[in-house]
Amino acid sequence: MHTLDLTIIICFLLAMAGYGIWQGQSNQTKDDYFLGGRNLPWIVAMFSIVATETSVLTFVSVPGIAFRGDWAFLQLALGYIFGRMLVSAVLLPVYFREGVDSIYEVIGKRFGQNMQKLASVVFLVTRILADGVRFLATAVVVEVITGWPLSVSVLIIGIVTLVYTLAGGIRTIVWIDSIQFILYLFGGIMTIVFITANLSVGFPEALVHLANEQKLQIINFDWHIFSEPWAFFSAFTGGILLSLGSHGVDYMLVQRVLGCKNLNAARKAMIGSGIFVFLQFTVFLLAGSLIYLFIGDMQVEKDREFAFFIVNHLPVGLKGLLLAGVLSAAMSTLSSSINSLASSTVTDLLGGNASLNRSRLISLGWATVLIGIALVFDESDNAIIVLGLKIASYTYGGLIGLFLLSGSNRHFHPLSLTLGFLTGILAVVIMEYMGVAWTWYIMFSATVNITATWTVDKAVRLFTATDGFHGKAK
């Protein structure tokens, strides 16, 4: 790396850490630390959602998908928008009406503390595994660009992120997320500008050439919807369900809208984030397609196409800005994960009994876990972004099922809820073994969860009515 590039990166890292320390003086209670006093501007919350959910996977994997194929990934992003509309219409009103600190308190109020803790534990496990993949994606890019060992890359990102996360809390995180989102989106746009300026043909001619090679195709008309994840109906439906899961029952992303002033502001942040994610994916898919034109039909290792381009073709200075964008994407997800893991631990597992200092100590513990997982995670033969989405798909169906059941007037037995939840997760394992497209995991898992819960509950009532469990039916 050139000295200028390295200087840009160092200044960026120091600025992030310094801002967090300065902003942290405004935190007086754990509510300030975890929810920002519930007065976060909706625009900032919206950008924070986008930065947190896309992270470095956008940098690494989305351009690679366009480089190797087409723009079918946008079908998923289109579903994201509709999924967030559902969250805004169905789940957000419940969260604001109940005035919860953690969304799993809704489960606790309806089904008891044990089910609240189960939902929280599932969230914690999902987050540490999914964010381990995101750390891996970061290490892939940083290792290729800088030549730093994977462990060094992870530790640098982890330590700097830890400093501003522990000091500043959620208020600092969402503001830094917004800055980081603008930075890495700018990096994608600058890549497009640079390539366009250096192609032998104009931008319109480049698009025509890509279209002729079917590299800009968005709609996949494959009718094998249960085996092909990128068939339109499969991808679009999968996007709706993924967004319903990630933005409706995954506390890391819902935490941002809970910090907004009111329901109306939260809905603006939620739906707006879907639109910005769609636009962002469009930018990085276009970058990947143009990289394909720029370097030709060169064989590049999968998920390293963008990193290869940065290393070998970007000029000094711009290369440093792009790497700062990569680090931004990684840090936004890590900081959000640390804070949400700690918040759920304090609220759901400890009953909210924690001081500000204890909350920070719990954050430190989760940061250590995440960094440790990142150091031992291995790559998959799948695109990294798909691997991350598949991990979430294992548990989102079960959580969605629980929240849907909470809207019923039926008094479910804890045994039926637990067995139904576990059966939903088991259904995902079976579907993967059978070769069902991963975009259907959430729908089938939620359906199996609800069906199994009702079935087991009827059996429990039957046995209790006949003293099979030495009790009385409710």
N, C-alpha and C positions, 0 to 999 in steps of 0.2 A: 504494500500500500504506500501511496505517496504521502509525504508529510502533511500536505494540506488536507487530504482525506482523513487522516488520523486525527488532526487537530479539530476538524469539524465534529467528529464522533466524540472526542473527549469533552469538548465544550458542551455538546448536547447532553451528555450524561451528567456532567456537573450541574448544568442548569436545571435538569429535572430533579436531582437530589436537593439542590439548594432551594428550589421553589417549594418542595414538600416540607422541608424543615421550617421555612418561613411561614407557610400557610398553617402548619400544625399548631401554632399558637392560639388559633381560634377554637380549638377543640376543648370543651370543658367537661363533657359527659360522654358516656358510651353512645347515647342517641346522636350526638354531634358526630361522633366517630363513624357510626354505621349508617346513618340516614341523613347526615348533613343538615340537621335541624328542620328537615322537611320543607325547605325553601329553595331547592335547586331549580334554576331556570330550565324550562322544558327543552330549549334548543341545546343547551349544554348536555342535558340528560340524553337527548336524542343522539348527539354525536358520540357520547360515551358508549351508548348501546352498540352503535355501528363499529366503533373501534374495538370494543371488547369481543364481539361475536366473530368478526372477520379475522382479526389478529394477523399473524404472519402467514397463516394458511393462504390468505389471499395473494400475498406476495409470491409464495413458493409454488402453490399448486394451480391456481386459476390460470395464470399465463401459460403454464405447462399444458393444461387441458386444451386450450385453444391452439397451442403450438402443434400438439399431436393430433387434434381432431377439429371440432367445430364449436359452436356457441350453445350447444344443447343445455349447458349448465344454467342458462338464464331461465329455463323452464322451472327449475327449482326455485330460483330467486323470485319469479312471478308468484309462485305459491306462497313464498314468505310474506308478501304484502297482504294477501287474503287471510293468512293465518293470524297476522297481527290485528287485523280487523276483528276477527273472532275473539281474540284475547281482550281487546278493548271493549267489546260488546258484552262479553260473558263473565270474564274473570276479574278484570280491574274494578268494576263496580262492587264486587264482593269484598275485595281487599280493602278498598277505601271505606266501605260501610262498616267493616269490622274494625278498622283502625289498627291493623296488625303491624308488628315490627318485622316478623318473618311470615311468609305466605303459608308455611306449614302449621301456623297457629290455627288456621281455618280447619285443618284436619284434626288438630287437637281439640278444638271446641266442639267438633261434631262427633268424633269417634274416641276421644280420650288421649291422654298424654303418651301412651305407649305407641299409638299409631302415628302421632306427631313425630316422635323420636325415630320411628322406622322410616318415615318419609325423609326426615332430615339426614339420616345415615345414608340412605340411597343417594340423595343429592351429593353428600360429601364424597362418596366413593366415585360417583360419575364424574364429578369435577376433577378430582385428582388424577383420574385415568385420562380423561379427555384433554386436560391441560398438560399432562405429560407428553401427549402427542404434539401439542402446540409448541412445547419447548423443543422437541425433536426437530420440528420444522424450522425453527429459528436456528438451531445449531447447524442444520444442513446448509443454510444460506451463509451464515457468518463464517463457518469453517471454509467454505469454498472461496469466499471473497477475501478473507483476511489471512487464511492459513493458520489461524489460531486453533488449538486443539478443542474438541467439543466441550471438554470439562471446563476449560478456561472461559469459553463463550458463555456457558450456562452460569458460571459463578459471577462473571462481570454483570450480566443482565440481572441475575437474581439479587445481588447485593445492592446495586443502585435502586432497583425497584423496591426492595425491602426498606431502604432508608426513607423514601418519600411516602410509602404506604403506611409504615408504622407511625411516622410523624404527623402526616396530614389527614389520614382517614379518607372517607368517601368523598368529601367535598374536594379535596386535593386531587383525588383519583379522577373524578369526572372532568375537572378542568384540564388536567394534563392529558386525559384521553382525547379531549376535543382538539387540543394542539397537535397531538400525535396523529389523529385521524387526518387533519388537514395536511400534515407533513407527508404522510405516506401516500395520500391521494395525489398530492403535488408531484411526488416521485413518479407515480404511474403516468400522469399527464406529461411530465417532462420526457419520459421515455418515448412516448408517442411522438412528441414534437421533434426529438432528436432523430428518431428513425425516419420520420417523414422528410426531414431536411436532408437526409443522406441517402435516400433511395434514388435510383436512376429514373423513376417515374413519379408523377405527381400523386397526391393523396387519392383523388377520385379514381385514377387508373389502378392504384394499388388495391382499392376496395373491389373494383371490377374483377381484377385478377384473382383475388381471394374468393369472391363469389363464384367465379367460374370453376374453381377447385372445390366448391361447396364447403369452404372453411368458415363461412359466416352463417351457415344454416342453424336456425334456432329450434324449430319444431321438428321433433323426431316422430315420424309417422309409423314406427314399428308397433304392431298390434300385440306383441308378446309382452303385455303389460305386467305380468306377474314374474317374469324372469329377466326382463330388460329394464334396469332402473332408469334409463334415460328415455324410454318411451314417454310421449307427452303426458298421458293420463297418469302414469306412474310417477314421473318426476314432479308434475304440478301438484298432485295429491300429496306426495311425500313432502314437498316444500311447505304445504299448508300445515301438515301434522308436525313436522319438525319445528316450525315456528310456534305452533300452539304449545309444543312441549318446552322449547328453549325459552320462549318469552312469556309463557303462561304459568309453568310449574317448576322452572329452574330459577332458584332464588338469585343467582348471580346477576341475571339480566333484569329480573323483576325489581330487584333492589333499587335500581336507578329510578324507576318511575314511582316507587314508594316514597322516594325523597322529593318528589315534586309537590307543589303547593296544594293541588287539588286534582280531582278526577279528570277534569277537562284538560289540564296541562299534561297529565300522564298519558291521556289518549293521543294528544298531539305528538308527544315524544315517541310513543310506541309505533303509530302508523307512519310517521315521518321517517323513522329509522328503516322501515321496510323499503320505502322509496329510495332512500340514499344507498342502501345496500344494493339494490338493483342497478343504480347508476354506477356504483363503485365496481361491481362485477363487470359491467359493460366496459369500463375503462381498462381493467386488467385483462379481460379477454381480447380487447382490441390490441393491447400491448403485446400479448402473446402471439396473435396472428401476424402482427407487423414484424416481430422478431423472426418468425418463420420466413417471411419474405426477405428479411435483411441478411440472415446467415445461410439461407438456402436449406436444402434438404440434408443438413448435417446431422449426424447421429450424436445426440446429447443425452446423457443419463437422465432418466425420468425424474421430474420434480427439481431438476437443476438447470432447466433451460434459461430461466430469468437470471439466475445467479451467474451462469456462464456468460450471458450477454453483458451483465454489469462488469464482470472481471475483464473481459476481453475487448469490449467495444466502447464503453462509456469514458468520457474524458475525465481528467483529474478535477476534483471539486464536485462535479455532478455525481461521481461514484461515491464520494463521502456522504452526500445528501441522501442518496438512495439507501446506503447502509444505515444511516440514521433513521430512515423510514422503516427499514426492516426491524431495527431495535425498538422503534416506537410501537410497532404492531405487536411485538412480543411482550413488551412491558405493560401495555394496556390490558392484555388478557391476564397476565400474571398478577398485577396489582389488584384487579377486580376479583380474581379468584381468591387471593389471600384474604381480602376484606370480607367477602361473602361467606367464605368457609368459617371465618372467625365469628361473624354475626350469627350464622345459623347455629353454631356451637353454643354461643352464649344464650341465645333466645330459646332454641328448641331443646337443647340437651341440658343446659344449666338453669333453665327457667328464668333467664334474664338477670340472674344474680351475678353481676360482674362490674367492677369499677373500670374506669378508663384505662388505668395501667394494666389491670388484668386482661382487658380486651386486647391491648397491644401485645401482651405476652402470649396470648393464644394465637394472635396473628403471626407472631414470630415462629411458633410451633408449626403452624400450617405451611409457612414459607419454607421451613426446613424440609418438610415432607415433600413439597412440590419440587424443590431443587434436587432432592435425592432421587425422586422418580425420574426426573429429566436426565439425570446422569446415567441411569441404567436402562432407559427405554431403548428398544430396538426398532429398526425400520420394518415396514411391511412391503409386500410387493404391490400393494394398492397405492393409488394416489393418496398422499398424506391427508388431504382435506376429506376424502371419502372415508378414510379410516377414522378420523375424528368424528364425523357425522354418525358412523355406524356405532361407535361406542355409546354416544348419547341415545341412539335408537333403542338400545337394550333396556333402558330404564324409563324413558319418557312415557312409554305406553302405560306402564304400571302407575306412574304418578298421575297421568291424565285420568286414568280409571278411578283412582281414589278421589280426585276432585269432583268428577262427575257423580260418583256415588254419594258424595257429601251433600249433593243437591236433592237427594231422595229423602222422603219422610220416614223411611224404614230404619229401625234400630238394628243395625247389623251386629252380629256377635264378633268380637275381636278375632276369634279363630277363623271365621269365614273371610274377613278382610285380609288377614295375613296370608292365608292359603291362596286366595284369589290373586293377591299381589305377586306372590312367588310363582304361581302358575303362569301369569302373564309374561314374566321374565323367561321362564322355561320355554314358552311358546316361541320366543325369538330364537333361542338356541336351535329348536327343531326346524324353524323356517330357514335358518341359515344352512343347516345341514341338507335341507331339501332343495336348496338353490333358489329360494324365493328372493326376489329383488329386495335390497335393504330398504328401499323407499316405502315398503309396505309394513315394515316391522312395527311401527308405532300403532298403526290402525289395528292390526291383528292382535297385538299385545294388549291394547286397551279393551278390545272386544272380548278377548279371552278372560281378562281380569274381571270385567264386570259380570260376564256369564258365570264364571267359576264362583265368584263371591255370592251371587244370588243362589246358585245351586247348593253350595255348601251351607249357606245360611238356612235354606229350607230344610236341609238334612239335620242341622243342629236344632232347629225349632221342633222338628219331629221327635228327635231323641229326648230333648228336654221336656217335651209335653208328656212323654211316656216314662219319665224319670230315668232315661238312658244316661243322662249326665247328672242325675241326682239334683235336679234343679227344676225351676219353673220357666216356661216359655214367656217371653216378654210380650 
